[in-house]
Amino acid sequence: MNFLKQLMGGGVPSVTAREVQEKLDANPKPYILDVRHPGEFGAGHISGATLIPLNELSKKMSKLPRNREIICVCRSGARSGMAARQLIAQGFTASNMSGGMLAWERSQLPTKKGSK
């Protein structure tokens, strides 16, 4: 069970979709890192999010800001939990948006469609 919890992103800080929206309305704004596949991202994402699929994260970590909170997002919270864990291990301040974009959409928060 502990392995499953780690796999699903347990043990990393998490924030709800509403908390993410509140953070985006404040300053400084967090860096939103979407770790889904491009097709998923294009179907709907948080405005201003940066797409780096989870399988590319280790190669692109140097492009991420070290002076901002990074909130990791995926469809359900599993991949983003793994991403947050990787970032924390490398010294970043990161958290996982619990429930992912499914929770974001359930909360009726705005999404942007397209690749940017």
Backbone bond lengths (Angstrom), bond angles and torsions (degrees), N, CA, C in turn:
res aa  C-N    CA-C-N  psi(-1)  N-CA   C-N-CA  omega(-1)  CA-C   N-CA-C  phi
1 M - - - 1.450 - - 1.521 111.26 -
2 N 1.325 117.91 -38.92 1.445 121.35 178.82 1.530 110.90 -61.40
3 F 1.345 116.74 -39.98 1.462 121.18 177.67 1.522 110.23 -60.48
4 L 1.325 116.63 -44.26 1.469 120.93 179.69 1.521 110.67 -63.24
5 K 1.317 117.34 -41.03 1.460 121.15 178.40 1.523 110.29 -61.57
6 Q 1.336 117.11 -43.75 1.464 120.65 178.35 1.517 110.41 -64.60
7 L 1.320 117.29 -42.97 1.449 122.17 -179.35 1.527 110.74 -60.55
8 M 1.309 116.89 -38.73 1.457 121.76 -177.03 1.531 112.59 -85.41
9 G 1.317 118.04 4.57 1.452 120.19 175.15 1.509 114.78 96.82
10 G 1.323 118.02 8.89 1.457 120.51 178.39 1.518 110.75 -63.70
11 G 1.329 116.50 152.46 1.447 120.22 177.85 1.512 113.90 88.14
12 V 1.330 118.37 -0.12 1.466 121.04 175.25 1.523 108.02 -111.58
13 P 1.326 116.94 153.35 1.467 118.48 178.17 1.531 110.45 -59.03
14 S 1.312 116.36 142.41 1.459 119.16 178.09 1.525 110.28 -131.11
15 V 1.313 114.81 154.25 1.459 122.58 177.79 1.524 107.59 -133.28
16 T 1.321 115.93 150.23 1.460 120.14 177.71 1.525 109.63 -82.07
17 A 1.315 115.88 166.58 1.464 120.77 177.57 1.528 110.34 -59.43
18 R 1.313 117.68 -42.65 1.475 120.98 179.23 1.529 111.31 -63.07
19 E 1.327 116.24 -40.33 1.470 119.82 178.19 1.528 111.00 -64.32
20 V 1.333 116.66 -37.17 1.461 120.07 177.15 1.526 109.49 -63.09
21 Q 1.333 116.76 -45.02 1.463 119.74 179.27 1.531 110.95 -60.45
22 E 1.319 116.97 -41.49 1.471 120.33 177.81 1.525 110.94 -61.94
23 K 1.335 116.57 -40.87 1.465 120.55 178.76 1.523 111.16 -65.47
24 L 1.330 116.82 -35.82 1.464 120.77 179.55 1.525 111.61 -70.59
25 D 1.320 116.86 -23.93 1.466 121.52 178.55 1.527 111.98 -85.51
26 A 1.320 117.73 -5.09 1.468 122.93 -177.15 1.536 109.95 -111.37
27 N 1.315 114.74 -179.79 1.463 120.56 174.39 1.514 108.65 -128.90
28 P 1.309 120.15 139.89 1.455 124.83 -2.26 1.530 111.25 -76.34
29 K 1.316 115.72 147.39 1.462 121.07 179.34 1.531 109.55 -76.95
30 P 1.317 116.69 143.39 1.470 118.64 175.21 1.527 110.60 -74.34
31 Y 1.291 115.64 162.26 1.465 123.17 174.31 1.525 106.03 -90.30
32 I 1.317 117.65 120.66 1.463 121.35 -179.38 1.527 108.25 -95.04
33 L 1.323 115.38 117.54 1.458 122.41 -179.55 1.522 109.01 -109.53
34 D 1.320 116.26 112.61 1.465 122.47 179.16 1.519 107.42 -95.19
35 V 1.319 117.83 121.60 1.464 121.70 -174.69 1.532 112.86 -106.84
36 R 1.327 116.52 19.25 1.466 120.12 178.16 1.528 110.47 -82.30
37 H 1.317 116.02 -178.40 1.458 122.52 176.10 1.528 109.20 -80.02
38 P 1.329 118.14 155.40 1.461 120.85 -178.21 1.532 114.61 -53.29
39 G 1.303 118.78 -38.72 1.460 120.87 179.23 1.520 112.44 -64.17
40 E 1.323 116.33 -39.94 1.462 120.89 177.39 1.525 109.98 -65.09
41 F 1.327 115.82 -43.93 1.461 122.17 -179.81 1.527 110.03 -60.63
42 G 1.336 116.93 -46.05 1.448 121.66 -178.79 1.519 113.67 -63.11
43 A 1.329 116.18 -28.86 1.471 120.63 -179.60 1.523 112.14 -73.15
44 G 1.313 117.72 -18.14 1.462 121.29 177.65 1.505 111.58 159.60
45 H 1.337 115.98 124.79 1.463 121.06 -179.27 1.525 109.46 -145.34
46 I 1.318 115.46 171.10 1.454 121.81 176.94 1.522 107.82 -75.20
47 S 1.316 116.58 130.38 1.459 121.06 179.71 1.529 110.52 -55.92
48 G 1.312 115.87 131.44 1.457 120.98 -179.91 1.516 114.27 89.46
49 A 1.327 117.58 -5.07 1.470 120.79 -179.90 1.526 110.35 -68.28
50 T 1.320 114.90 150.04 1.461 122.11 174.76 1.517 107.88 -105.81
51 L 1.322 116.16 131.85 1.463 121.34 179.51 1.523 110.48 -92.99
52 I 1.320 115.55 119.60 1.463 122.90 167.40 1.525 105.42 -138.53
53 P 1.347 117.37 101.70 1.470 118.89 179.95 1.527 111.28 -54.14
54 L 1.313 116.00 145.63 1.462 121.75 -175.91 1.528 112.33 -51.24
55 N 1.334 117.54 -40.01 1.464 119.64 -177.75 1.529 112.92 -70.45
56 E 1.342 118.35 -8.95 1.469 122.03 177.75 1.535 112.23 -107.45
57 L 1.321 117.13 -5.18 1.458 121.18 -171.99 1.529 113.02 -58.50
58 S 1.306 117.94 -46.24 1.468 119.44 -176.31 1.525 111.73 -61.88
59 K 1.325 118.26 -30.83 1.468 121.85 179.85 1.527 112.42 -79.69
60 K 1.337 116.98 -21.73 1.465 120.19 -173.41 1.526 113.63 -113.64
61 M 1.316 117.66 9.46 1.467 121.04 -178.68 1.520 112.84 -58.56
62 S 1.327 116.82 -31.95 1.470 119.87 -177.30 1.531 111.87 -64.98
63 K 1.318 118.01 -16.72 1.466 121.84 179.47 1.527 112.77 -86.19
64 L 1.320 116.60 -7.23 1.460 120.51 -176.66 1.527 111.53 -87.42
65 P 1.333 116.64 147.93 1.469 119.87 -178.98 1.526 112.10 -75.47
66 R 1.296 116.13 135.72 1.470 120.60 177.02 1.517 111.23 -93.14
67 N 1.319 117.17 -10.26 1.468 120.78 -176.54 1.531 113.05 -103.88
68 R 1.321 117.72 14.06 1.465 121.93 178.35 1.517 109.98 -134.97
69 E 1.314 115.06 152.62 1.462 120.15 172.09 1.521 108.28 -67.97
70 I 1.321 116.69 134.29 1.463 122.04 176.60 1.516 107.86 -108.86
71 I 1.321 116.16 124.96 1.458 121.16 175.60 1.516 107.35 -108.26
72 C 1.324 115.87 120.35 1.458 122.37 -177.79 1.524 109.87 -91.26
73 V 1.335 115.21 138.01 1.466 122.30 -175.38 1.522 109.35 -133.87
74 C 1.327 115.74 141.21 1.465 121.60 170.06 1.530 107.49 -143.79
75 R 1.304 118.24 -157.73 1.462 120.75 -178.54 1.524 111.86 -71.60
76 S 1.358 116.45 -48.20 1.463 119.74 -172.45 1.527 114.37 -122.93
77 G 1.320 117.73 -11.27 1.464 121.45 -178.56 1.512 113.99 109.95
78 A 1.326 118.42 -7.81 1.468 120.47 -178.29 1.529 111.61 -76.76
79 R 1.331 117.48 -55.77 1.473 120.12 -179.86 1.523 110.95 -63.59
80 S 1.328 116.22 -39.42 1.469 118.65 -179.27 1.526 111.22 -67.21
81 G 1.317 117.65 -29.97 1.462 120.38 174.33 1.514 111.20 -64.62
82 M 1.335 115.94 -41.12 1.467 120.13 177.09 1.527 110.30 -65.34
83 A 1.342 116.54 -39.94 1.469 120.38 179.11 1.521 110.45 -63.88
84 A 1.320 117.22 -45.49 1.463 120.87 -179.97 1.530 110.15 -60.41
85 R 1.308 116.83 -41.16 1.467 120.75 178.70 1.535 110.57 -61.51
86 Q 1.319 117.59 -43.83 1.471 121.16 178.39 1.526 110.68 -61.82
87 L 1.329 116.34 -44.03 1.463 120.42 -178.80 1.526 111.43 -64.74
88 I 1.315 116.80 -44.66 1.467 120.91 179.42 1.530 110.07 -60.21
89 A 1.326 116.60 -40.44 1.464 120.95 179.25 1.532 111.56 -62.80
90 Q 1.323 116.94 -23.83 1.465 121.59 179.49 1.525 112.38 -98.67
91 G 1.341 117.25 8.92 1.456 120.87 174.22 1.517 116.37 93.31
92 F 1.321 117.69 6.35 1.461 121.05 176.92 1.528 110.50 -80.75
93 T 1.322 116.49 157.36 1.458 122.00 170.65 1.525 105.74 -93.63
94 A 1.329 116.76 108.07 1.458 120.45 -173.58 1.521 111.20 -137.64
95 S 1.324 114.79 153.32 1.461 121.23 174.01 1.524 108.99 -143.31
96 N 1.303 114.74 167.23 1.457 123.23 -178.11 1.525 109.24 -109.46
97 M 1.344 116.92 132.08 1.461 119.15 173.66 1.523 107.69 -80.98
98 S 1.324 115.75 107.37 1.456 120.76 -175.96 1.526 110.65 -63.86
99 G 1.312 115.20 135.49 1.458 121.01 179.66 1.515 114.21 83.31
100 G 1.333 117.04 -8.84 1.455 121.90 175.12 1.521 114.32 57.46
101 M 1.329 114.41 -155.38 1.465 120.28 -178.66 1.524 111.99 -66.27
102 L 1.322 117.08 -22.48 1.468 118.95 175.13 1.528 109.71 -62.59
103 A 1.335 116.92 -43.26 1.467 121.19 178.23 1.526 110.67 -69.22
104 W 1.326 116.83 -38.35 1.470 121.67 177.98 1.533 109.86 -58.40
105 E 1.322 116.16 -48.03 1.465 121.00 -179.12 1.526 111.23 -68.77
106 R 1.340 117.87 -38.48 1.473 120.58 176.76 1.522 111.04 -61.52
107 S 1.329 115.77 -31.51 1.468 120.62 179.07 1.526 111.75 -81.84
108 Q 1.318 115.95 1.06 1.469 122.90 178.52 1.526 112.53 58.57
109 L 1.330 115.27 38.47 1.461 120.88 176.83 1.527 108.56 -88.46
110 P 1.329 117.77 154.86 1.469 120.26 -173.09 1.529 113.14 -70.40
111 T 1.317 114.61 140.50 1.458 121.06 175.19 1.527 108.35 -121.45
112 K 1.299 113.67 154.95 1.463 121.02 176.99 1.512 107.30 -114.33
113 K 1.311 117.35 137.73 1.466 121.42 178.63 1.518 109.07 -103.76
114 G 1.324 115.97 153.01 1.458 121.15 -179.72 1.502 111.13 108.49
115 S 1.317 115.04 176.36 1.464 119.61 -173.02 1.529 113.79 -86.70
116 K 1.313 119.24 -2.14 1.471 120.77 179.77 1.495 110.84 -130.69
